[in-house]
Amino acid sequence: METFYLDKDIKVMCVTASSFPDGVNTAHKKLHDVLAFDEKRRCFGISSPNGRSIIYKAAAEELNPGESGIFGFETFVIKQGHFASEYIVDFMSQIPSVGKTFEKLLFIADIDPDGYCLEMYIGNKDIRCMVPLK
Protein backbone atom coordinates (compact mmCIF):
# COMPACT_ATOMS: atom_id res chain seq x y z
CA MET A 1 0.00 0.00 0.00
CA GLU A 2 1.16 3.50 -0.79
CA THR A 3 -0.32 6.96 -0.33
CA PHE A 4 -1.29 8.72 -3.53
CA TYR A 5 -2.10 12.45 -3.65
CA LEU A 6 -4.53 14.10 -6.06
CA ASP A 7 -3.61 17.78 -6.08
CA LYS A 8 -6.94 19.10 -7.40
CA ASP A 9 -10.59 18.13 -7.74
CA ILE A 10 -11.48 16.28 -10.94
CA LYS A 11 -14.94 16.75 -12.47
CA VAL A 12 -15.98 13.61 -14.31
CA MET A 13 -18.83 12.50 -16.56
CA CYS A 14 -20.44 9.23 -15.53
CA VAL A 15 -22.56 6.31 -16.67
CA THR A 16 -24.02 4.25 -13.82
CA ALA A 17 -23.84 0.49 -14.31
CA SER A 18 -27.17 -1.35 -14.27
CA SER A 19 -25.65 -3.82 -11.79
CA PHE A 20 -22.34 -4.74 -10.20
CA PRO A 21 -20.23 -6.46 -11.37
CA ASP A 22 -22.19 -7.60 -14.44
CA GLY A 23 -23.02 -4.13 -15.78
CA VAL A 24 -19.54 -2.60 -15.43
CA ASN A 25 -18.28 -3.33 -18.95
CA THR A 26 -21.53 -2.07 -20.51
CA ALA A 27 -21.30 1.20 -18.56
CA HIS A 28 -17.73 1.77 -19.77
CA LYS A 29 -18.76 0.94 -23.34
CA LYS A 30 -21.67 3.45 -23.22
CA LEU A 31 -19.32 6.15 -21.97
CA HIS A 32 -16.57 5.48 -24.50
CA ASP A 33 -18.97 5.07 -27.42
CA VAL A 34 -19.75 8.79 -27.01
CA LEU A 35 -16.34 10.15 -26.00
CA ALA A 36 -13.56 10.01 -28.55
CA PHE A 37 -10.22 8.76 -27.26
CA ASP A 38 -8.07 11.58 -25.93
CA GLU A 39 -4.74 10.94 -24.19
CA LYS A 40 -5.45 13.94 -21.94
CA ARG A 41 -8.72 12.49 -20.60
CA ARG A 42 -8.31 10.35 -17.49
CA CYS A 43 -10.77 7.48 -16.98
CA PHE A 44 -12.06 6.09 -13.71
CA GLY A 45 -14.39 3.65 -12.02
CA ILE A 46 -16.20 4.88 -8.91
CA SER A 47 -18.02 2.49 -6.59
CA SER A 48 -19.80 2.80 -3.27
CA PRO A 49 -22.05 0.60 -1.15
CA ASN A 50 -25.83 0.92 -1.33
CA GLY A 51 -27.28 -1.40 1.29
CA ARG A 52 -26.27 -4.90 0.24
CA SER A 53 -25.35 -3.89 -3.31
CA ILE A 54 -22.72 -1.69 -4.94
CA ILE A 55 -23.32 1.32 -7.18
CA TYR A 56 -20.67 1.54 -9.89
CA LYS A 57 -20.04 4.48 -12.20
CA ALA A 58 -17.80 4.41 -15.28
CA ALA A 59 -16.29 7.89 -15.46
CA ALA A 60 -14.17 10.09 -17.69
CA GLU A 61 -12.63 13.45 -16.92
CA GLU A 62 -14.46 16.49 -18.24
CA LEU A 63 -11.86 18.35 -20.31
CA ASN A 64 -14.04 21.31 -21.33
CA PRO A 65 -16.52 23.15 -19.09
CA GLY A 66 -20.08 22.04 -19.77
CA GLU A 67 -19.02 18.96 -21.72
CA SER A 68 -21.12 16.65 -19.53
CA GLY A 69 -24.28 18.62 -20.32
CA ILE A 70 -23.64 18.46 -24.04
CA PHE A 71 -23.41 14.67 -23.91
CA GLY A 72 -26.15 14.26 -21.27
CA PHE A 73 -23.95 12.52 -18.70
CA GLU A 74 -24.33 12.75 -14.95
CA THR A 75 -21.39 14.30 -13.13
CA PHE A 76 -19.31 13.57 -10.06
CA VAL A 77 -16.40 15.39 -8.46
CA ILE A 78 -13.43 13.33 -7.33
CA LYS A 79 -12.12 15.36 -4.41
CA GLN A 80 -8.47 16.25 -4.10
CA GLY A 81 -6.58 14.71 -1.23
CA HIS A 82 -4.67 11.69 -0.02
CA PHE A 83 -5.70 8.17 -0.99
CA ALA A 84 -4.59 4.74 0.18
CA SER A 85 -3.53 3.14 -3.08
CA GLU A 86 -2.17 0.08 -4.84
CA TYR A 87 -1.02 -0.11 -8.46
CA ILE A 88 -1.88 -3.20 -10.51
CA VAL A 89 0.01 -3.92 -13.74
CA ASP A 90 -1.99 -5.56 -16.56
CA PHE A 91 -5.14 -5.78 -14.43
CA MET A 92 -7.24 -7.41 -17.18
CA SER A 93 -5.14 -10.56 -16.86
CA GLN A 94 -5.89 -10.67 -13.13
CA ILE A 95 -9.38 -9.19 -12.62
CA PRO A 96 -9.92 -10.92 -9.21
CA SER A 97 -6.92 -9.01 -7.83
CA VAL A 98 -8.85 -5.73 -8.20
CA GLY A 99 -11.56 -6.85 -5.78
CA LYS A 100 -9.01 -8.32 -3.39
CA THR A 101 -7.04 -5.07 -3.45
CA PHE A 102 -10.11 -3.02 -2.55
CA GLU A 103 -11.00 -5.48 0.24
CA LYS A 104 -7.53 -4.88 1.68
CA LEU A 105 -7.69 -1.08 1.25
CA LEU A 106 -11.10 -0.87 2.94
CA PHE A 107 -9.63 -2.24 6.16
CA ILE A 108 -7.12 0.58 6.57
CA ALA A 109 -7.88 2.40 9.82
CA ASP A 110 -7.81 5.99 8.54
CA ILE A 111 -9.95 5.75 5.39
CA ASP A 112 -12.75 8.28 4.98
CA PRO A 113 -15.97 6.53 6.12
CA ASP A 114 -17.94 8.65 3.63
CA GLY A 115 -15.53 7.87 0.78
CA TYR A 116 -15.72 5.55 -2.20
CA CYS A 117 -13.55 3.10 -4.09
CA LEU A 118 -11.80 4.72 -7.04
CA GLU A 119 -10.17 3.01 -10.00
CA MET A 120 -7.85 5.21 -12.03
CA TYR A 121 -7.03 3.63 -15.37
CA ILE A 122 -3.45 4.12 -16.53
CA GLY A 123 -3.13 3.55 -20.25
CA ASN A 124 -4.93 0.45 -21.51
CA LYS A 125 -3.46 -2.10 -19.12
CA ASP A 126 -2.80 -0.74 -15.65
CA ILE A 127 -4.99 0.49 -12.82
CA ARG A 128 -4.49 2.33 -9.56
CA CYS A 129 -6.99 1.23 -6.89
CA MET A 130 -7.65 3.96 -4.31
CA VAL A 131 -9.76 4.87 -1.29
CA PRO A 132 -9.75 8.38 0.20
CA LEU A 133 -8.15 8.96 3.59
CA LYS A 134 -9.53 11.19 6.35
FISE-159356 format. One record per atom (N, C-alpha, C): y, z, x negated; residue number from 1; residue in three letters. Coordinates in steps of 0.02 Angstrom, whole numbers, plus 50000, padded with zeros to 5 digits. Example, Ala and Ser with C-alpha at 12.3 -4.5 7.8 and 13.67 -1.06 7.14 Angstrom:
BEGIN
+-------+-------+-------+-----+-----+
!     Y !     Z !     X !   k !   r !
+-------+-------+-------+-----+-----+
! 49716 ! 50390 ! 49340 !   1 ! Ala !
! 49775 ! 50390 ! 49385 !   1 ! Ala !
! 49835 ! 50390 ! 49340 !   1 ! Ala !
! 49888 ! 50354 ! 49358 !   2 ! Ser !
! 49947 ! 50357 ! 49316 !   2 ! Ser !
! 50002 ! 50394 ! 49355 !   2 ! Ser !
+-------+-------+-------+-----+-----+
# end
This chain:
BEGIN
+-------+-------+-------+-----+-----+
!     Y !     Z !     X !   k !   r !
+-------+-------+-------+-----+-----+
! 49941 ! 50000 ! 49957 !   1 ! Met !
! 50000 ! 50000 ! 50000 !   1 ! Met !
! 50061 ! 50000 ! 49956 !   1 ! Met !
! 50111 ! 49961 ! 49976 !   2 ! Glu !
! 50175 ! 49960 ! 49942 !   2 ! Glu !
! 50231 ! 49964 ! 49994 !   2 ! Glu !
! 50290 ! 49983 ! 49972 !   3 ! Thr !
! 50348 ! 49984 ! 50016 !   3 ! Thr !
! 50385 ! 49918 ! 50007 !   3 ! Thr !
! 50401 ! 49887 ! 50064 !   4 ! Phe !
! 50436 ! 49823 ! 50065 !   4 ! Phe !
! 50502 ! 49835 ! 50100 !   4 ! Phe !
! 50557 ! 49807 ! 50075 !   5 ! Tyr !
! 50622 ! 49817 ! 50105 !   5 ! Tyr !
! 50651 ! 49752 ! 50132 !   5 ! Tyr !
! 50668 ! 49752 ! 50197 !   6 ! Leu !
! 50705 ! 49697 ! 50227 !   6 ! Leu !
! 50779 ! 49717 ! 50224 !   6 ! Leu !
! 50820 ! 49676 ! 50192 !   7 ! Asp !
! 50889 ! 49696 ! 50181 !   7 ! Asp !
! 50937 ! 49679 ! 50238 !   7 ! Asp !
! 50913 ! 49644 ! 50289 !   8 ! Lys !
! 50955 ! 49630 ! 50347 !   8 ! Lys !
! 50911 ! 49618 ! 50408 !   8 ! Lys !
! 50941 ! 49627 ! 50467 !   9 ! Asp !
! 50906 ! 49613 ! 50530 !   9 ! Asp !
! 50889 ! 49539 ! 50532 !   9 ! Asp !
! 50834 ! 49523 ! 50566 !  10 ! Ile !
! 50814 ! 49453 ! 50574 !  10 ! Ile !
! 50805 ! 49440 ! 50649 !  10 ! Ile !
! 50845 ! 49396 ! 50677 !  11 ! Lys !
! 50837 ! 49376 ! 50747 !  11 ! Lys !
! 50784 ! 49322 ! 50750 !  11 ! Lys !
! 50735 ! 49333 ! 50793 !  12 ! Val !
! 50680 ! 49285 ! 50799 !  12 ! Val !
! 50673 ! 49261 ! 50871 !  12 ! Val !
! 50644 ! 49201 ! 50877 !  13 ! Met !
! 50625 ! 49172 ! 50941 !  13 ! Met !
! 50551 ! 49184 ! 50951 !  13 ! Met !
! 50530 ! 49202 ! 51012 !  14 ! Cys !
! 50461 ! 49224 ! 51022 !  14 ! Cys !
! 50427 ! 49189 ! 51080 !  14 ! Cys !
! 50360 ! 49185 ! 51073 !  15 ! Val !
! 50316 ! 49167 ! 51128 !  15 ! Val !
! 50265 ! 49223 ! 51133 !  15 ! Val !
! 50259 ! 49254 ! 51191 !  16 ! Thr !
! 50213 ! 49309 ! 51201 !  16 ! Thr !
! 50143 ! 49281 ! 51217 !  16 ! Thr !
! 50094 ! 49306 ! 51181 !  17 ! Ala !
! 50025 ! 49285 ! 51192 !  17 ! Ala !
! 50001 ! 49309 ! 51260 !  17 ! Ala !
! 49960 ! 49268 ! 51293 !  18 ! Ser !
! 49933 ! 49287 ! 51358 !  18 ! Ser !
! 49884 ! 49346 ! 51353 !  18 ! Ser !
! 49855 ! 49354 ! 51295 !  19 ! Ser !
! 49809 ! 49411 ! 51282 !  19 ! Ser !
! 49804 ! 49420 ! 51207 !  19 ! Ser !
! 49774 ! 49476 ! 51188 !  20 ! Phe !
! 49763 ! 49490 ! 51117 !  20 ! Phe !
! 49691 ! 49510 ! 51107 !  20 ! Phe !
! 49655 ! 49480 ! 51062 !  21 ! Pro !
! 49677 ! 49432 ! 51012 !  21 ! Pro !
! 49669 ! 49358 ! 51033 !  21 ! Pro !
! 49637 ! 49347 ! 51090 !  22 ! Asp !
! 49620 ! 49278 ! 51109 !  22 ! Asp !
! 49679 ! 49231 ! 51116 !  22 ! Asp !
! 49737 ! 49255 ! 51139 !  23 ! Gly !
! 49794 ! 49211 ! 51151 !  23 ! Gly !
! 49841 ! 49201 ! 51092 !  23 ! Gly !
! 49825 ! 49231 ! 51035 !  24 ! Val !
! 49870 ! 49229 ! 50977 !  24 ! Val !
! 49880 ! 49157 ! 50952 !  24 ! Val !
! 49827 ! 49121 ! 50940 !  25 ! Asn !
! 49834 ! 49052 ! 50914 !  25 ! Asn !
! 49872 ! 49007 ! 50962 !  25 ! Asn !
! 49861 ! 49015 ! 51027 !  26 ! Thr !
! 49896 ! 48975 ! 51076 !  26 ! Thr !
! 49971 ! 48990 ! 51075 !  26 ! Thr !
! 49989 ! 49053 ! 51068 !  27 ! Ala !
! 50060 ! 49072 ! 51065 !  27 ! Ala !
! 50093 ! 49041 ! 51004 !  27 ! Ala !
! 50060 ! 49043 ! 50946 !  28 ! His !
! 50088 ! 49011 ! 50886 !  28 ! His !
! 50094 ! 48936 ! 50896 !  28 ! His !
! 50045 ! 48905 ! 50927 !  29 ! Lys !
! 50047 ! 48833 ! 50938 !  29 ! Lys !
! 50105 ! 48814 ! 50984 !  29 ! Lys !
! 50116 ! 48853 ! 51038 !  30 ! Lys !
! 50172 ! 48839 ! 51083 !  30 ! Lys !
! 50239 ! 48843 ! 51047 !  30 ! Lys !
! 50246 ! 48893 ! 51004 !  31 ! Leu !
! 50307 ! 48902 ! 50966 !  31 ! Leu !
! 50319 ! 48843 ! 50918 !  31 ! Leu !
! 50267 ! 48826 ! 50881 !  32 ! His !
! 50274 ! 48775 ! 50829 !  32 ! His !
! 50271 ! 48703 ! 50855 !  32 ! His !
! 50249 ! 48695 ! 50917 !  33 ! Asp !
! 50254 ! 48629 ! 50949 !  33 ! Asp !
! 50327 ! 48610 ! 50962 !  33 ! Asp !
! 50369 ! 48661 ! 50972 !  34 ! Val !
! 50439 ! 48650 ! 50987 !  34 ! Val !
! 50482 ! 48649 ! 50924 !  34 ! Val !
! 50467 ! 48693 ! 50878 !  35 ! Leu !
! 50507 ! 48700 ! 50817 !  35 ! Leu !
! 50480 ! 48657 ! 50761 !  35 ! Leu !
! 50521 ! 48613 ! 50735 !  36 ! Ala !
! 50500 ! 48572 ! 50678 !  36 ! Ala !
! 50493 ! 48617 ! 50617 !  36 ! Ala !
! 50448 ! 48599 ! 50572 !  37 ! Phe !
! 50438 ! 48637 ! 50511 !  37 ! Phe !
! 50503 ! 48638 ! 50471 !  37 ! Phe !
! 50520 ! 48696 ! 50446 !  38 ! Asp !
! 50579 ! 48704 ! 50403 !  38 ! Asp !
! 50562 ! 48758 ! 50353 !  38 ! Asp !
! 50564 ! 48742 ! 50289 !  39 ! Glu !
! 50547 ! 48791 ! 50237 !  39 ! Glu !
! 50592 ! 48852 ! 50239 !  39 ! Glu !
! 50651 ! 48847 ! 50268 !  40 ! Lys !
! 50697 ! 48903 ! 50273 !  40 ! Lys !
! 50679 ! 48952 ! 50329 !  40 ! Lys !
! 50640 ! 48929 ! 50377 !  41 ! Arg !
! 50624 ! 48970 ! 50436 !  41 ! Arg !
! 50563 ! 49014 ! 50423 !  41 ! Arg !
! 50574 ! 49079 ! 50424 !  42 ! Arg !
! 50518 ! 49126 ! 50415 !  42 ! Arg !
! 50481 ! 49134 ! 50482 !  42 ! Arg !
! 50415 ! 49142 ! 50478 !  43 ! Cys !
! 50374 ! 49151 ! 50538 !  43 ! Cys !
! 50340 ! 49219 ! 50537 !  43 ! Cys !
! 50330 ! 49247 ! 50597 !  44 ! Phe !
! 50305 ! 49315 ! 50603 !  44 ! Phe !
! 50256 ! 49321 ! 50661 !  44 ! Phe !
! 50221 ! 49376 ! 50662 !  45 ! Gly !
! 50183 ! 49399 ! 50720 !  45 ! Gly !
! 50205 ! 49470 ! 50731 !  45 ! Gly !
! 50220 ! 49488 ! 50793 !  46 ! Ile !
! 50244 ! 49554 ! 50810 !  46 ! Ile !
! 50197 ! 49582 ! 50864 !  46 ! Ile !
! 50169 ! 49641 ! 50851 !  47 ! Ser !
! 50124 ! 49670 ! 50901 !  47 ! Ser !
! 50140 ! 49744 ! 50911 !  47 ! Ser !
! 50128 ! 49766 ! 50973 !  48 ! Ser !
! 50140 ! 49836 ! 50990 !  48 ! Ser !
! 50093 ! 49856 ! 51046 !  48 ! Ser !
! 50076 ! 49920 ! 51050 !  49 ! Pro !
! 50030 ! 49942 ! 51103 !  49 ! Pro !
! 50064 ! 49943 ! 51171 !  49 ! Pro !
! 50023 ! 49930 ! 51222 !  50 ! Asn !
! 50046 ! 49934 ! 51291 !  50 ! Asn !
! 49989 ! 49965 ! 51331 !  50 ! Asn !
! 49987 ! 50031 ! 51333 !  51 ! Gly !
! 49930 ! 50065 ! 51364 !  51 ! Gly !
! 49869 ! 50053 ! 51320 !  51 ! Gly !
! 49817 ! 50025 ! 51350 !  52 ! Arg !
! 49755 ! 50012 ! 51313 !  52 ! Arg !
! 49751 ! 49941 ! 51285 !  52 ! Arg !
! 49805 ! 49903 ! 51294 !  53 ! Ser !
! 49805 ! 49835 ! 51268 !  53 ! Ser !
! 49861 ! 49827 ! 51215 !  53 ! Ser !
! 49865 ! 49768 ! 51187 !  54 ! Ile !
! 49915 ! 49753 ! 51136 !  54 ! Ile !
! 49956 ! 49692 ! 51159 !  54 ! Ile !
! 50022 ! 49698 ! 51153 !  55 ! Ile !
! 50066 ! 49641 ! 51166 !  55 ! Ile !
! 50080 ! 49608 ! 51099 !  55 ! Ile !
! 50068 ! 49543 ! 51095 !  56 ! Tyr !
! 50077 ! 49506 ! 51033 !  56 ! Tyr !
! 50128 ! 49450 ! 51045 !  56 ! Tyr !
! 50174 ! 49443 ! 50998 !  57 ! Lys !
! 50224 ! 49390 ! 51002 !  57 ! Lys !
! 50221 ! 49348 ! 50938 !  57 ! Lys !
! 50213 ! 49283 ! 50945 !  58 ! Ala !
! 50221 ! 49236 ! 50890 !  58 ! Ala !
! 50296 ! 49225 ! 50884 !  58 ! Ala !
! 50322 ! 49229 ! 50823 !  59 ! Ala !
! 50395 ! 49227 ! 50815 !  59 ! Ala !
! 50415 ! 49183 ! 50755 !  59 ! Ala !
! 50475 ! 49155 ! 50762 !  60 ! Ala !
! 50505 ! 49115 ! 50708 !  60 ! Ala !
! 50579 ! 49133 ! 50704 !  60 ! Ala !
! 50603 ! 49136 ! 50644 !  61 ! Glu !
! 50673 ! 49154 ! 50632 !  61 ! Glu !
! 50720 ! 49104 ! 50664 !  61 ! Glu !
! 50772 ! 49130 ! 50696 !  62 ! Glu !
! 50825 ! 49088 ! 50723 !  62 ! Glu !
! 50871 ! 49070 ! 50666 !  62 ! Glu !
! 50876 ! 49006 ! 50649 !  63 ! Leu !
! 50918 ! 48984 ! 50593 !  63 ! Leu !
! 50990 ! 48970 ! 50614 !  63 ! Leu !
! 50999 ! 48950 ! 50677 !  64 ! Asn !
! 51066 ! 48933 ! 50702 !  64 ! Asn !
! 51080 ! 48976 ! 50763 !  64 ! Asn !
! 51140 ! 49004 ! 50768 !  65 ! Pro !
! 51158 ! 49046 ! 50826 !  65 ! Pro !
! 51146 ! 49008 ! 50891 !  65 ! Pro !
! 51114 ! 49041 ! 50939 !  66 ! Gly !
! 51102 ! 49011 ! 51004 !  66 ! Gly !
! 51041 ! 48967 ! 51008 !  66 ! Gly !
! 51006 ! 48959 ! 50954 !  67 ! Glu !
! 50948 ! 48914 ! 50951 !  67 ! Glu !
! 50894 ! 48935 ! 51002 !  67 ! Glu !
! 50884 ! 49000 ! 51009 !  68 ! Ser !
! 50832 ! 49024 ! 51056 !  68 ! Ser !
! 50848 ! 49003 ! 51128 !  68 ! Ser !
! 50912 ! 49005 ! 51147 !  69 ! Gly !
! 50931 ! 48984 ! 51214 !  69 ! Gly !
! 50920 ! 48910 ! 51226 !  69 ! Gly !
! 50933 ! 48870 ! 51176 !  70 ! Ile !
! 50923 ! 48798 ! 51182 !  70 ! Ile !
! 50850 ! 48782 ! 51197 !  70 ! Ile !
! 50805 ! 48817 ! 51163 !  71 ! Phe !
! 50734 ! 48805 ! 51171 !  71 ! Phe !
! 50702 ! 48847 ! 51226 !  71 ! Phe !
! 50739 ! 48895 ! 51253 !  72 ! Gly !
! 50713 ! 48936 ! 51307 !  72 ! Gly !
! 50665 ! 48991 ! 51285 !  72 ! Gly !
! 50670 ! 49012 ! 51223 !  73 ! Phe !
! 50626 ! 49065 ! 51197 !  73 ! Phe !
! 50657 ! 49134 ! 51209 !  73 ! Phe !
! 50614 ! 49184 ! 51216 !  74 ! Glu !
! 50637 ! 49252 ! 51217 !  74 ! Glu !
! 50656 ! 49270 ! 51145 !  74 ! Glu !
! 50694 ! 49324 ! 51137 !  75 ! Thr !
! 50715 ! 49343 ! 51069 !  75 ! Thr !
! 50694 ! 49415 ! 51054 !  75 ! Thr !
! 50695 ! 49430 ! 50991 !  76 ! Phe !
! 50679 ! 49497 ! 50966 !  76 ! Phe !
! 50716 ! 49504 ! 50900 !  76 ! Phe !
! 50736 ! 49565 ! 50884 !  77 ! Val !
! 50769 ! 49577 ! 50820 !  77 ! Val !
! 50725 ! 49622 ! 50777 !  77 ! Val !
! 50704 ! 49595 ! 50721 !  78 ! Ile !
! 50667 ! 49634 ! 50671 !  78 ! Ile !
! 50719 ! 49672 ! 50632 !  78 ! Ile !
! 50717 ! 49738 ! 50637 !  79 ! Lys !
! 50768 ! 49780 ! 50606 !  79 ! Lys !
! 50758 ! 49785 ! 50531 !  79 ! Lys !
! 50815 ! 49785 ! 50495 !  80 ! Gln !
! 50812 ! 49795 ! 50423 !  80 ! Gln !
! 50785 ! 49864 ! 50409 !  80 ! Gln !
! 50759 ! 49873 ! 50350 !  81 ! Gly !
! 50735 ! 49939 ! 50329 !  81 ! Gly !
! 50673 ! 49934 ! 50286 !  81 ! Gly !
! 50644 ! 49993 ! 50275 !  82 ! His !
! 50585 ! 49999 ! 50234 !  82 ! His !
! 50522 ! 49994 ! 50277 !  82 ! His !
! 50472 ! 49960 ! 50250 !  83 ! Phe !
! 50408 ! 49950 ! 50285 !  83 ! Phe !
! 50351 ! 49969 ! 50238 !  83 ! Phe !
! 50300 ! 50002 ! 50265 !  84 ! Ala !
! 50237 ! 50009 ! 50229 !  84 ! Ala !
! 50205 ! 49940 ! 50234 !  84 ! Ala !
! 50176 ! 49916 ! 50179 !  85 ! Ser !
! 50157 ! 49846 ! 50176 !  85 ! Ser !
! 50095 ! 49835 ! 50134 !  85 ! Ser !
! 50058 ! 49784 ! 50151 !  86 ! Glu !
! 50004 ! 49758 ! 50109 !  86 ! Glu !
! 50005 ! 49682 ! 50113 !  86 ! Glu !
! 49994 ! 49650 ! 50057 !  87 ! Tyr !
! 49995 ! 49577 ! 50051 !  87 ! Tyr !
! 49923 ! 49553 ! 50050 !  87 ! Tyr !
! 49907 ! 49503 ! 50092 !  88 ! Ile !
! 49840 ! 49475 ! 50094 !  88 ! Ile !
! 49844 ! 49401 ! 50075 !  88 ! Ile !
! 49807 ! 49382 ! 50023 !  89 ! Val !
! 49804 ! 49313 ! 50000 !  89 ! Val !
! 49751 ! 49276 ! 50040 !  89 ! Val !
! 49768 ! 49215 ! 50062 !  90 ! Asp !
! 49722 ! 49172 ! 50100 !  90 ! Asp !
! 49690 ! 49209 ! 50159 !  90 ! Asp !
! 49734 ! 49236 ! 50202 !  91 ! Phe !
! 49711 ! 49279 ! 50257 !  91 ! Phe !
! 49665 ! 49243 ! 50306 !  91 ! Phe !
! 49671 ! 49177 ! 50314 !  92 ! Met !
! 49630 ! 49141 ! 50362 !  92 ! Met !
! 49556 ! 49143 ! 50342 !  92 ! Met !
! 49542 ! 49153 ! 50279 !  93 ! Ser !
! 49472 ! 49157 ! 50257 !  93 ! Ser !
! 49445 ! 49228 ! 50266 !  93 ! Ser !
! 49487 ! 49274 ! 50286 !  94 ! Gln !
! 49466 ! 49343 ! 50295 !  94 ! Gln !
! 49504 ! 49377 ! 50352 !  94 ! Gln !
! 49504 ! 49345 ! 50410 !  95 ! Ile !
! 49541 ! 49369 ! 50469 !  95 ! Ile !
! 49527 ! 49443 ! 50484 !  95 ! Ile !
! 49465 ! 49468 ! 50481 !  96 ! Pro !
! 49454 ! 49540 ! 50496 !  96 ! Pro !
! 49494 ! 49587 ! 50451 !  96 ! Pro !
! 49512 ! 49565 ! 50391 !  97 ! Ser !
! 49550 ! 49609 ! 50346 !  97 ! Ser !
! 49620 ! 49623 ! 50373 !  97 ! Ser !
! 49647 ! 49579 ! 50414 !  98 ! Val !
! 49714 ! 49590 ! 50442 !  98 ! Val !
! 49711 ! 49652 ! 50488 !  98 ! Val !
! 49664 ! 49654 ! 50534 !  99 ! Gly !
! 49658 ! 49711 ! 50578 !  99 ! Gly !
! 49644 ! 49775 ! 50540 !  99 ! Gly !
! 49600 ! 49771 ! 50491 ! 100 ! Lys !
! 49584 ! 49831 ! 50450 ! 100 ! Lys !
! 49645 ! 49855 ! 50412 ! 100 ! Lys !
! 49686 ! 49809 ! 50388 ! 101 ! Thr !
! 49746 ! 49827 ! 50352 ! 101 ! Thr !
! 49795 ! 49864 ! 50398 ! 101 ! Thr !
! 49804 ! 49838 ! 50459 ! 102 ! Phe !
! 49849 ! 49873 ! 50506 ! 102 ! Phe !
! 49821 ! 49941 ! 50526 ! 102 ! Phe !
! 49756 ! 49946 ! 50535 ! 103 ! Glu !
! 49726 ! 50012 ! 50550 ! 103 ! Glu !
! 49743 ! 50062 ! 50495 ! 103 ! Glu !
! 49740 ! 50040 ! 50433 ! 104 ! Lys !
! 49756 ! 50084 ! 50376 ! 104 ! Lys !
! 49831 ! 50101 ! 50376 ! 104 ! Lys !
! 49874 ! 50051 ! 50386 ! 105 ! Leu !
! 49946 ! 50063 ! 50385 ! 105 ! Leu !
! 49969 ! 50109 ! 50441 ! 105 ! Leu !
! 49936 ! 50106 ! 50498 ! 106 ! Leu !
! 49956 ! 50147 ! 50555 ! 106 ! Leu !
! 49941 ! 50221 ! 50545 ! 106 ! Leu !
! 49903 ! 50238 ! 50495 ! 107 ! Phe !
! 49888 ! 50308 ! 50482 ! 107 ! Phe !
! 49932 ! 50338 ! 50427 ! 107 ! Phe !
! 49982 ! 50302 ! 50405 ! 108 ! Ile !
! 50029 ! 50329 ! 50356 ! 108 ! Ile !
! 50074 ! 50379 ! 50392 ! 108 ! Ile !
! 50085 ! 50435 ! 50361 ! 109 ! Ala !
! 50120 ! 50491 ! 50394 ! 109 ! Ala !
! 50192 ! 50475 ! 50415 ! 109 ! Ala !
! 50228 ! 50436 ! 50376 ! 110 ! Asp !
! 50300 ! 50427 ! 50390 ! 110 ! Asp !
! 50317 ! 50360 ! 50423 ! 110 ! Asp !
! 50270 ! 50330 ! 50462 ! 111 ! Ile !
! 50288 ! 50269 ! 50498 ! 111 ! Ile !
! 50331 ! 50288 ! 50558 ! 111 ! Ile !
! 50370 ! 50240 ! 50579 ! 112 ! Asp !
! 50414 ! 50249 ! 50637 ! 112 ! Asp !
! 50370 ! 50249 ! 50700 ! 112 ! Asp !
! 50370 ! 50304 ! 50739 ! 113 ! Pro !
! 50326 ! 50306 ! 50798 ! 113 ! Pro !
! 50347 ! 50256 ! 50852 ! 113 ! Pro !
! 50409 ! 50231 ! 50849 ! 114 ! Asp !
! 50433 ! 50181 ! 50897 ! 114 ! Asp !
! 50431 ! 50111 ! 50867 ! 114 ! Asp !
! 50396 ! 50103 ! 50811 ! 115 ! Gly !
! 50394 ! 50039 ! 50777 ! 115 ! Gly !
! 50343 ! 49991 ! 50806 ! 115 ! Gly !
! 50322 ! 49944 ! 50766 ! 116 ! Tyr !
! 50277 ! 49890 ! 50786 ! 116 ! Tyr !
! 50241 ! 49866 ! 50724 ! 116 ! Tyr !
! 50189 ! 49828 ! 50734 ! 117 ! Cys !
! 50155 ! 49795 ! 50678 ! 117 ! Cys !
! 50187 ! 49727 ! 50668 ! 117 ! Cys !
! 50201 ! 49710 ! 50605 ! 118 ! Leu !
! 50236 ! 49648 ! 50590 ! 118 ! Leu !
! 50196 ! 49609 ! 50539 ! 118 ! Leu !
! 50182 ! 49547 ! 50555 ! 119 ! Glu !
! 50150 ! 49500 ! 50509 ! 119 ! Glu !
! 50205 ! 49453 ! 50485 ! 119 ! Glu !
! 50214 ! 49447 ! 50420 ! 120 ! Met !
! 50261 ! 49398 ! 50392 ! 120 ! Met !
! 50218 ! 49346 ! 50356 ! 120 ! Met !
! 50221 ! 49285 ! 50381 ! 121 ! Tyr !
! 50182 ! 49232 ! 50351 ! 121 ! Tyr !
! 50217 ! 49204 ! 50290 ! 121 ! Tyr !
! 50180 ! 49198 ! 50235 ! 122 ! Ile !
! 50206 ! 49174 ! 50172 ! 122 ! Ile !
! 50171 ! 49107 ! 50158 ! 122 ! Ile !
! 50208 ! 49053 ! 50164 ! 123 ! Gly !
! 50177 ! 48987 ! 50156 ! 123 ! Gly !
! 50126 ! 48976 ! 50211 ! 123 ! Gly !
! 50074 ! 48939 ! 50197 ! 124 ! Asn !
! 50023 ! 48924 ! 50246 ! 124 ! Asn !
! 49960 ! 48967 ! 50239 ! 124 ! Asn !
! 49958 ! 49009 ! 50187 ! 125 ! Lys !
! 49895 ! 49044 ! 50173 ! 125 ! Lys !
! 49900 ! 49119 ! 50169 ! 125 ! Lys !
! 49958 ! 49146 ! 50153 ! 126 ! Asp !
! 49963 ! 49217 ! 50140 ! 126 ! Asp !
! 50001 ! 49253 ! 50195 ! 126 ! Asp !
! 49992 ! 49318 ! 50198 ! 127 ! Ile !
! 50025 ! 49359 ! 50249 ! 127 ! Ile !
! 50042 ! 49427 ! 50219 ! 127 ! Ile !
! 50099 ! 49453 ! 50241 ! 128 ! Arg !
! 50117 ! 49522 ! 50225 ! 128 ! Arg !
! 50112 ! 49561 ! 50290 ! 128 ! Arg !
! 50069 ! 49611 ! 50292 ! 129 ! Cys !
! 50061 ! 49655 ! 50349 ! 129 ! Cys !
! 50107 ! 49715 ! 50339 ! 129 ! Cys !
! 50148 ! 49732 ! 50390 ! 130 ! Met !
! 50198 ! 49784 ! 50382 ! 130 ! Met !
! 50205 ! 49827 ! 50445 ! 130 ! Met !
! 50222 ! 49891 ! 50434 ! 131 ! Val !
! 50244 ! 49936 ! 50488 ! 131 ! Val !
! 50306 ! 49971 ! 50464 ! 131 ! Val !
! 50357 ! 49979 ! 50509 ! 132 ! Pro !
! 50419 ! 50010 ! 50487 ! 132 ! Pro !
! 50410 ! 50085 ! 50474 ! 132 ! Pro !
! 50449 ! 50108 ! 50425 ! 133 ! Leu !
! 50448 ! 50179 ! 50407 ! 133 ! Leu !
! 50509 ! 50213 ! 50439 ! 133 ! Leu !
! 50504 ! 50279 ! 50448 ! 134 ! Lys !
! 50560 ! 50318 ! 50477 ! 134 ! Lys !
! 50619 ! 50315 ! 50431 ! 134 ! Lys !
+-------+-------+-------+-----+-----+
# end
